[in-house]
């Protein structure tokens, strides 16, 4: 049996045999290691930047330059993509010969009718297919039929003629036509004159329909005009259906929406300004100073007649004994109740029993007589009294008598002790003790022996005579003395 050598694959670039030790694979073809370079710029390639097209190798830049979308401003503003095809790089390509090898034109195998690419009829493989309406296109055939713009899944449109278009060409060919379509201005929608000449002559002349002429049954139509309200123009307000064009302020006819609409007690709708002017609080100086709110020339009688009136008498509905308001005895409802020590008060009764100042939870003070007071009246009736109480003249006696228990700083009675306070000699209890050098003092006796300034742990100084002083008096009595002390005079003398 004669020897038959094994067939070796040929390199598409040079046409010579490729062996396993030197092969590089791209697009199902085997190349020499030295031939594995870009066909336009001769840049050495690897698996990360290699692109194969019809048995030719390209880097990504040259492939996009030769086979990518072209045109000034394509998809991203003027000058984004240029018309550079890389022709200046094809210096060696003459009559289909490159690197000494002739490239045969690629032939696409035809598929059975209705199974291949709708544009060219060839087989479409999974690596290059683009789908539209369940049909597979080649990637290079997936273009607009009119302008040949390369498409993708986000911008292609399937036409009724089973072709694919870009959005612009689809709208121009199959979109709405006519000047002022749907009531828009003449600049709104326009089509080519050739395509819509017959429409401009035969288009129906539609006028504005007056919906108020289509009357509804009483109580069911628009509250403003009484016409039937259809779903396309429906606006709701308090369960009532309005026409969109009727949903305006009753006074100033301002167009309203769900944010600024206010339902008035007369079953009409108002804007916020007109609602406040007609139904809000009136009068000069209401809540915020003179001139803040005005009545727009309305008299007090007109204001009183236009506003709903609620009787302020809280005693008209009496509550059982011990269950009503402690001030008036009337029943207290949830909308007006104020709580104080478990008792419910009317909001209008919740004031100081002496000065009648309105109170809240921060100002109210419960007195021992089961009444409520403001802080000032509570302090005047039940607080500490006396001239200069607490080292401040803010509290004075209401009877004119001195009520201080120890006017001279010493108690009138009590047991004396040898271990008591060094200043007064009386016993010191834990609640009032102050400690200094293992000696215990009363809090009222813990002051400077000279100036009687109150002391604490931060300004206390124990003198050698067993008494306590503030810092100034201690330095004056026991500090260093002499001419020039602290002025750089040198030795201190006691002269």
LINBEL-V327637 format. One record per residue. N is the residue number from 1. PHI is phi in degrees with one decimal (* if undefined). Layout:
n->(N;N)
phi->(PHI;PHI)
//
This chain:
n->(1;2;3;4;5;6;7;8;9;10;11;12;13;14;15;16;17;18;19;20;21;22;23;24;25;26;27;28;29;30;31;32;33;34;35;36;37;38;39;40;41;42;43;44;45;46;47;48;49;50;51;52;53;54;55;56;57;58;59;60;61;62;63;64;65;66;67;68;69;70;71;72;73;74;75;76;77;78;79;80;81;82;83;84;85;86;87;88;89;90;91;92;93;94;95;96;97;98;99;100;101;102;103;104;105;106;107;108;109;110;111;112;113;114;115;116;117;118;119;120;121;122;123;124;125;126;127;128;129;130;131;132;133;134;135;136;137;138;139;140;141;142;143;144;145;146;147;148;149;150;151;152;153;154;155;156;157;158;159;160;161;162;163;164;165;166;167;168;169;170;171;172;173;174;175;176;177;178;179;180;181;182;183;184;185;186;187;188;189;190;191;192;193;194;195;196;197;198;199;200;201;202;203;204;205;206;207;208;209;210;211;212;213;214;215;216;217;218;219;220;221;222;223;224;225;226;227;228;229;230;231;232;233;234;235;236;237;238;239;240;241;242;243;244;245;246;247;248;249;250;251;252;253;254;255;256;257;258;259;260;261;262;263;264;265;266;267;268;269;270;271;272;273;274;275;276;277;278;279;280;281;282;283;284;285;286;287;288;289;290;291;292;293;294;295;296;297;298;299;300;301;302;303;304;305;306;307;308;309;310;311;312;313;314;315;316;317;318;319;320;321;322;323;324;325;326;327;328;329;330;331;332;333;334;335;336;337;338;339;340;341;342;343;344;345;346;347;348;349;350;351;352;353;354;355;356;357;358;359;360;361;362;363;364;365;366;367;368;369;370;371;372;373;374;375;376;377;378;379;380;381;382;383;384;385;386;387;388;389;390;391;392;393;394;395;396;397;398;399;400;401;402;403;404;405;406;407;408;409;410;411;412;413;414;415;416;417;418;419;420;421;422;423;424;425;426;427;428;429;430;431;432;433;434;435;436;437;438;439;440;441;442;443;444;445;446;447;448;449;450;451;452;453;454;455;456;457;458;459;460;461;462;463;464;465;466;467;468;469;470;471;472;473;474;475;476;477;478;479;480;481;482;483;484;485;486;487;488;489;490;491;492;493;494;495)
phi->(*;-67.0;-76.7;-118.0;-70.0;-68.9;-75.2;-105.9;-67.5;-98.5;-74.1;-62.8;-86.0;-111.0;80.9;-98.2;-67.3;-117.2;-100.9;-63.2;-70.5;-124.6;-83.1;-130.6;-106.8;-154.1;64.2;83.5;-109.3;-108.3;-119.0;-69.1;-64.1;-78.1;-92.0;-82.8;-143.4;-65.6;-74.8;-107.3;-109.2;58.3;-78.5;-63.8;-112.3;-142.6;-70.9;-89.9;-125.7;-92.0;-134.3;-105.8;-143.6;52.2;65.9;-111.5;-104.4;-141.3;-76.0;-65.3;-67.0;-69.2;-65.8;-66.6;-68.6;-92.1;-118.7;-80.8;-64.9;-126.8;120.8;-67.5;77.3;-65.6;71.5;-160.9;96.2;-60.8;80.4;-66.5;-120.5;-103.0;-92.6;-68.3;-101.6;76.9;-64.2;-72.0;-93.3;-87.7;-84.7;-100.9;-87.2;-129.8;56.0;75.9;-108.5;-139.5;55.2;83.4;-117.3;-90.3;-95.0;-82.6;-62.6;-75.2;-106.4;-95.1;-69.9;-77.0;-96.4;-58.4;-58.9;85.9;-112.6;-93.7;-66.5;-63.5;-88.1;-115.9;84.8;-86.3;-63.8;-115.6;-94.2;-62.4;-71.5;-125.7;-84.2;-125.2;-99.2;-151.9;56.6;76.6;-108.2;-95.1;-108.3;-67.3;-62.5;-76.5;-92.1;-82.6;-130.2;-66.7;-65.7;-91.0;-104.5;58.0;-77.0;-65.3;-112.0;-142.3;-70.4;-92.0;-125.4;-89.5;-128.7;-86.2;-85.6;-67.2;-91.4;63.2;-116.7;-115.8;-137.8;-77.8;-64.0;-64.4;-69.0;-64.8;-65.3;-69.8;-94.4;-121.6;-79.3;-68.2;-126.7;114.1;-75.5;70.1;-60.4;63.2;79.2;-79.5;-69.6;-66.5;-92.1;-69.5;-127.4;-136.6;-124.0;-60.4;-61.2;-65.8;-77.9;-121.3;-64.4;-71.5;-72.3;-64.1;-87.2;-106.9;-66.9;-69.8;-90.9;-95.2;-103.2;-77.4;-89.9;-86.1;-71.9;-70.0;-78.6;-90.3;-78.4;-100.1;-67.8;-56.0;84.9;-117.2;-90.0;-66.9;-62.8;-86.1;-114.7;81.1;-82.8;-69.3;-106.4;-93.5;-62.8;-70.6;-122.6;-81.7;-131.3;-101.0;-151.9;53.7;76.6;-104.8;-98.1;-120.0;-69.4;-62.1;-77.0;-93.7;-80.6;-130.8;-63.8;-65.1;-94.2;-101.1;55.9;-75.4;-64.5;-111.6;-140.8;-69.4;-86.6;-105.2;-78.8;-127.3;-86.5;-85.7;-68.3;-91.6;65.3;-112.8;-113.1;-136.2;-76.7;-63.9;-65.5;-68.5;-65.2;-65.2;-69.8;-94.5;-117.7;-81.3;-66.3;-121.4;117.7;-69.0;77.9;-66.2;69.6;-140.2;98.5;-62.9;82.6;-71.1;-118.1;-120.2;-96.4;54.8;82.1;-78.5;-83.5;-62.8;-66.1;-66.3;-64.9;-64.9;-74.4;-89.8;-106.0;-65.7;-111.2;-117.7;-65.4;-82.3;-76.4;-86.1;-92.8;-68.2;-112.5;-80.2;-102.1;-59.3;-58.1;84.4;-113.2;-91.3;-69.0;-63.9;-87.2;-115.5;83.3;-80.6;-68.7;-110.6;-97.7;-61.7;-71.5;-124.8;-81.6;-128.4;-100.3;-153.6;52.8;79.0;-104.7;-102.2;-117.1;-68.1;-63.4;-76.7;-90.5;-84.1;-139.4;-64.2;-73.4;-103.5;-97.3;58.5;-76.4;-59.5;-117.4;-140.8;-67.5;-90.8;-103.0;-75.6;-127.8;-83.2;-87.1;-69.0;-93.0;64.1;-111.8;-116.8;-134.0;-76.3;-64.5;-66.6;-68.8;-65.5;-64.7;-70.4;-91.5;-123.7;-84.1;-66.6;-126.8;127.6;-70.3;70.7;-61.9;73.0;62.0;-145.3;-84.4;-74.9;-108.8;-127.9;-76.9;-78.6;-99.3;83.5;-105.9;-78.6;-109.0;-70.5;-72.9;-124.0;-65.9;-103.6;86.1;-126.1;-71.4;-81.8;-143.7;134.1;-75.1;-91.1;-142.6;-69.1;-101.6;-83.3;-66.9;-62.3;-90.3;-113.5;85.0;-84.6;-65.2;-112.8;-95.5;-61.5;-71.3;-125.9;-82.9;-128.8;-107.5;-145.3;50.5;67.1;-112.0;-108.5;-123.2;-69.8;-65.0;-75.7;-93.5;-84.6;-140.0;-65.3;-70.2;-93.6;-97.9;58.7;-75.4;-62.7;-114.7;-145.4;-68.7;-91.4;-122.8;-81.9;-135.7;-86.8;-83.3;-67.8;-88.4;86.7;-102.2;-116.9;-140.0;-79.2;-63.2;-65.8;-69.1;-64.6;-66.8;-69.6;-89.6;-124.7;-78.6;-65.4;-131.6;137.2;-69.7;77.7;-62.8;80.1;-117.5;78.7;-81.1;95.0;-68.2;-89.1;-118.3;-96.3;-65.8)
//
